[in-house]
């Protein structure tokens, strides 16, 4: 029993010792991002290239996720609400859930899997092939050149993708609710306008911007932290995806609690 307790204490201690320096490095890296964000030169071309890569190239999977999420959520809500003869509330319930939770969280998870991995892989490959060192030797700050356009680009594009998710998700809900399940269209829209307000949409957009920042910081940080060749790139990419998704889910709870008091 004593040996088990010792092993448990040892595991907790080693985990804390391993985590604390990493959090310190991540904090310093975040500070360096804000420092270089406002310093010239402002690399607009790189910024727009990253917006196209993270926004336009992610559009199809976001549309696919939004449409089927809205449809299946409407169908499940309908099955539950018909037992109480309140199927007219399907529209507002789905709309509130999509705008406040499903749109920002699902968009964050999709972008973390696609763009977070890409950022870590791109920067990690440059790190192990010494391209990052070459940039520094030429007097170009690697954080400003590689990280700032990516992080700023994902912060800007995430609310756009989230807004598209909201529209498509609600369109899918309407399609299933009205055209398939037979809910009266007038009742669907009257209840929707009664319960929905702009603050719910605004809450989802704020969440998505914060999620984008976290995904960008983690993805680029893991890329710069890569060591050990191709194997290290794979590990860094995996860590970027895992921790990006974890931070989306964890921060969602705290943002919900904070925004509920503000909005």
LINZI-V687833 format. One line per field, one symbol per residue. ss: DSSP state (2 for helix, 1 for strand, 0 for the rest). phi: phi as a letter, one per 30 degrees, with the letter a starting at -180 (. if undefined). Layout:
ss=???
phi=???
//
This chain:
ss=02222222222222222222222222222222222220000002222222222202222222222222222222222222222200222222222222222222222222222222222222222222002222222000022222222222222222222222222222222222222200002222222222200222222222222222222222222222000022222222222222222222222222222222220
phi=.ddddddddddddddddddedddddddddddddddddccddcddddddddddddcddcdddddddddddddddddddddddddchbddddedddddddddbddddddddddddcddddddddddddddciddddddddicdddddcdeddddddddddddddddeeddddddddeddcdcdidddddeddddddcdbdddddddddedddedddddddddddddddbjiddddddddddddddddddddddeddddddddddd
//
